[in-house]
Amino acid sequence: MHEIEYLMYLSSEQVDRLRVYAQKEKGEILEFVVQYEAIILDEWQPIVRYDTAHGFAHKDIIKPKGKTIKQPLFFETYNLALTYATLDLKLNWRQYKDSFEKEITND
């Protein structure tokens, strides 16, 4: 079994990052976590997480007060789900951050 683990900064200020972890065997992803985090109110905050916890691939949208909205992913393999998760967060992290920050200011 091979483990993959890394951090990737998404902004030049290094206040937005992608945390990636996966276990792979013979080219097949067995489990993964891809999480977008941002520094908000001087702390790293998880904002969106894709993972395979609970035995299925899903997306967790994490709200400022800790509530999590779980959305299942319908891909044939974890390889496809991991690719989708990584691309979605690389392309859309700004929108996720904006939504998170708006919820903070509206509370």
C-alpha positions, 0 to 999 in steps of 0.5 A: 500500500502506498500513501500520498500526503501533501499540502498545496497552497492556492493563494500567493498569500498562503492563507488558502490551502488544499490538504490531500491524503490518499491510500493507493494500492496497484493504481487504485485509490482505497481511501482519500481526503481532500480538504480546502482550508483557509485562514479566517479569524486568524485560524485555519478553518476547514471549509469543504472536505471530500472524503471516503469516511463512512464507506462512501465518497462524499463532499462535506460543506462545513459551516462556520458554526460546525454544522456539516452538509454531506453530499454523496458522490456518484462515481464508479471509482474512488480514483474518479472521485479523488480527481473530481474533488481535487479539480473542484477545490482548485477551481472553486475555492474562492466561491467556497471561501466567500460563502463561508465568510458571508455566513460569518458576517450574517450571524 
